[in-house]
């Protein structure tokens, strides 16, 4: 587990860049934290660091937004599962089809049953500690081999 201080937007963008540099197809970046914690801000930073120059809307209502090359380095599925009432709804969304050859950035992953058991999951919990935003990063086994996440 790694604690990363996020005192400003530049620090969040730097974390997004660090994640983007290591991101591979099949990975999951599971973003947790309360409403307004900064999950979507970090997701935007990751997607931007992958080369996407357009607007990155919050997928709160659409639930799933997909970004495809060549506008981005690799296919990314950005999902916000906040509105799901039952993890079984993920099957109805066809998430597995979207994830083929893609990295998944999942906000509110616990509403989708969680992804932390996947070997290629990087869990990032964003919290406020001592009046400062921090990211608590826990890498899955596949992320450990990429270095720098312990």
KETORFI-737342 format. One record per residue (C-alpha): residue number from 0; residue in one letter; y, x, z. Coordinates in nm, 4 decimals, padded with zeros to 6 digits. Last residue first. Layout:
BEGIN
- k, r, yy, xx, zz
- NUM, A, Y, X, Z;
...
***
This chain:
BEGIN
- k, r, yy, xx, zz
- 149, X, -00.0659, 00.4781, -00.2925;
- 148, X, 00.0666, 00.3697, -00.6313;
- 147, X, 00.1620, 00.7074, -00.7783;
- 146, X, -00.1406, 00.7591, -00.9909;
- 145, X, -00.2945, 00.5774, -01.2858;
- 144, X, -00.6388, 00.5942, -01.1184;
- 143, X, -00.5106, 00.3706, -00.8407;
- 142, X, -00.4120, 00.1019, -01.0919;
- 141, X, -00.7746, 00.0400, -01.1949;
- 140, X, -00.8794, 00.0088, -00.8294;
- 139, X, -00.6231, -00.2634, -00.7513;
- 138, X, -00.2774, -00.1556, -00.6459;
- 137, X, -00.0911, -00.2979, -00.3477;
- 136, X, 00.2889, -00.2924, -00.3706;
- 135, X, 00.5117, -00.4259, -00.0939;
- 134, X, 00.8492, -00.4732, -00.2570;
- 133, X, 01.1574, -00.4713, -00.0374;
- 132, X, 01.4797, -00.6738, -00.0184;
- 131, X, 01.7028, -00.5663, 00.2698;
- 130, X, 01.8358, -00.7672, 00.5643;
- 129, X, 01.5942, -00.5952, 00.8040;
- 128, X, 01.3004, -00.6911, 00.5831;
- 127, X, 01.3415, -00.9438, 00.3000;
- 126, X, 01.0221, -00.9821, 00.1040;
- 125, X, 00.8796, -00.9222, -00.2427;
- 124, X, 00.5017, -00.9011, -00.2627;
- 123, X, 00.3716, -00.7005, -00.5568;
- 122, X, 00.0004, -00.7078, -00.6296;
- 121, X, -00.1202, -00.4832, -00.9123;
- 120, X, -00.4404, -00.6287, -01.0503;
- 119, X, -00.6704, -00.4335, -01.2843;
- 118, X, -00.9821, -00.4581, -01.0688;
- 117, X, -00.9484, -00.8350, -01.0397;
- 116, X, -00.9996, -00.9582, -00.6825;
- 115, X, -00.6225, -00.9846, -00.6374;
- 114, X, -00.5913, -01.2522, -00.9054;
- 113, X, -00.5075, -01.5583, -00.7012;
- 112, X, -00.6400, -01.9146, -00.7223;
- 111, X, -00.3674, -02.0346, -00.9576;
- 110, X, -00.1294, -02.1438, -00.6806;
- 109, X, -00.1904, -01.8028, -00.5170;
- 108, X, -00.0508, -01.6384, -00.8296;
- 107, X, 00.3029, -01.7652, -00.7488;
- 106, X, 00.4472, -01.5565, -01.0332;
- 105, X, 00.1902, -01.4008, -01.2641;
- 104, X, 00.2681, -01.1221, -01.5104;
- 103, X, -00.0388, -01.1067, -01.7327;
- 102, X, -00.1127, -00.8206, -01.9719;
- 101, X, -00.2542, -00.9235, -02.3055;
- 100, X, -00.5588, -00.8613, -02.5253;
- 99, X, -00.6878, -01.2145, -02.4591;
- 98, X, -00.4702, -01.3496, -02.1783;
- 97, X, -00.3482, -01.6576, -02.3675;
- 96, X, -00.7051, -01.7757, -02.4257;
- 95, X, -00.7936, -01.7198, -02.0591;
- 94, X, -00.4869, -01.9182, -01.9540;
- 93, X, -00.5972, -02.2298, -02.1404;
- 92, X, -00.3562, -02.4490, -01.9430;
- 91, X, -00.6394, -02.6859, -01.8498;
- 90, X, -00.8309, -02.3915, -01.7034;
- 89, X, -00.5323, -02.3043, -01.4827;
- 88, X, -00.5337, -02.6621, -01.3512;
- 87, X, -00.8415, -02.5657, -01.1469;
- 86, X, -00.6075, -02.3824, -00.9072;
- 85, X, -00.4782, -02.7205, -00.7849;
- 84, X, -00.1196, -02.8381, -00.7387;
- 83, X, 00.0316, -02.6177, -01.0042;
- 82, X, 00.4130, -02.6261, -01.0039;
- 81, X, 00.4551, -02.2706, -00.8705;
- 80, X, 00.2216, -02.1176, -01.1305;
- 79, X, 00.4878, -01.9183, -01.3128;
- 78, X, 00.3331, -01.7312, -01.6037;
- 77, X, 00.4510, -01.4396, -01.8147;
- 76, X, 00.1885, -01.3488, -02.0752;
- 75, X, 00.2526, -01.0095, -02.2286;
- 74, X, 00.1328, -00.8629, -02.5583;
- 73, X, 00.2093, -00.4935, -02.5755;
- 72, X, 00.5109, -00.2766, -02.6645;
- 71, X, 00.7477, -00.5734, -02.7148;
- 70, X, 00.9263, -00.7175, -03.0184;
- 69, X, 00.6413, -00.5919, -03.2396;
- 68, X, 00.4542, -00.7237, -03.0517;
- 67, X, 00.4134, -01.0571, -02.8735;
- 66, X, 00.5780, -01.2162, -02.5704;
- 65, X, 00.4181, -01.5321, -02.4297;
- 64, X, 00.5776, -01.7786, -02.1860;
- 63, X, 00.3587, -01.9908, -01.9579;
- 62, X, 00.4520, -02.2497, -01.6927;
- 61, X, 00.6933, -02.4268, -01.9349;
- 60, X, 00.8861, -02.5566, -01.6339;
- 59, X, 00.8997, -02.2480, -01.4113;
- 58, X, 00.8649, -02.0059, -01.7046;
- 57, X, 01.1909, -01.8342, -01.6110;
- 56, X, 01.3605, -01.7396, -01.9331;
- 55, X, 01.3498, -01.3866, -02.0704;
- 54, X, 01.6366, -01.3595, -02.3201;
- 53, X, 01.5801, -01.1088, -02.5957;
- 52, X, 01.5542, -00.7287, -02.5917;
- 51, X, 01.1813, -00.6894, -02.5269;
- 50, X, 01.1041, -00.3182, -02.5128;
- 49, X, 00.8399, -00.2937, -02.2424;
- 48, X, 01.1203, -00.2122, -01.9975;
- 47, X, 01.2667, -00.5563, -02.0720;
- 46, X, 00.9371, -00.7263, -01.9886;
- 45, X, 00.9082, -00.5331, -01.6617;
- 44, X, 01.2709, -00.6003, -01.5641;
- 43, X, 01.2348, -00.9700, -01.6497;
- 42, X, 00.9259, -00.9911, -01.4260;
- 41, X, 01.1216, -00.8177, -01.1476;
- 40, X, 01.4049, -01.0716, -01.1742;
- 39, X, 01.1485, -01.3534, -01.1898;
- 38, X, 00.9937, -01.2402, -00.8615;
- 37, X, 01.3270, -01.1827, -00.6881;
- 36, X, 01.2877, -01.3492, -00.3480;
- 35, X, 01.4616, -01.6697, -00.4607;
- 34, X, 01.1788, -01.8920, -00.3447;
- 33, X, 00.9449, -01.6932, -00.1247;
- 32, X, 00.7325, -01.3971, -00.2242;
- 31, X, 00.4465, -01.3151, -00.4579;
- 30, X, 00.4212, -01.1372, -00.7914;
- 29, X, 00.0734, -01.0649, -00.9291;
- 28, X, 00.0878, -00.8043, -01.2068;
- 27, X, -00.2382, -00.8509, -01.3934;
- 26, X, -00.3776, -00.5980, -01.6355;
- 25, X, -00.6031, -00.6833, -01.9296;
- 24, X, -00.3835, -00.5059, -02.1839;
- 23, X, -00.2177, -00.2064, -02.0173;
- 22, X, 00.0856, -00.1539, -01.7920;
- 21, X, 00.1551, 00.1983, -01.6610;
- 20, X, 00.5010, 00.2442, -01.8164;
- 19, X, 00.5830, -00.1223, -01.7529;
- 18, X, 00.5193, -00.0857, -01.3768;
- 17, X, 00.7580, 00.2095, -01.3500;
- 16, X, 01.0165, 00.0323, -01.5632;
- 15, X, 00.9998, -00.2788, -01.3459;
- 14, X, 01.0387, -00.0628, -01.0343;
- 13, X, 01.3489, 00.0958, -01.1913;
- 12, X, 01.4837, -00.2495, -01.2826;
- 11, X, 01.4416, -00.3615, -00.9220;
- 10, X, 01.6254, -00.0500, -00.8015;
- 9, X, 01.9082, -00.1131, -01.0506;
- 8, X, 01.9323, -00.4762, -00.9351;
- 7, X, 02.0125, -00.3700, -00.5802;
- 6, X, 01.8694, -00.2726, -00.2416;
- 5, X, 01.5070, -00.2853, -00.3616;
- 4, X, 01.3177, -00.0666, -00.1133;
- 3, X, 00.9621, 00.0187, -00.2121;
- 2, X, 00.6782, -00.0079, 00.0404;
- 1, X, 00.3468, 00.1243, -00.0911;
- 0, X, 00.0000, 00.0000, 00.0000;
***
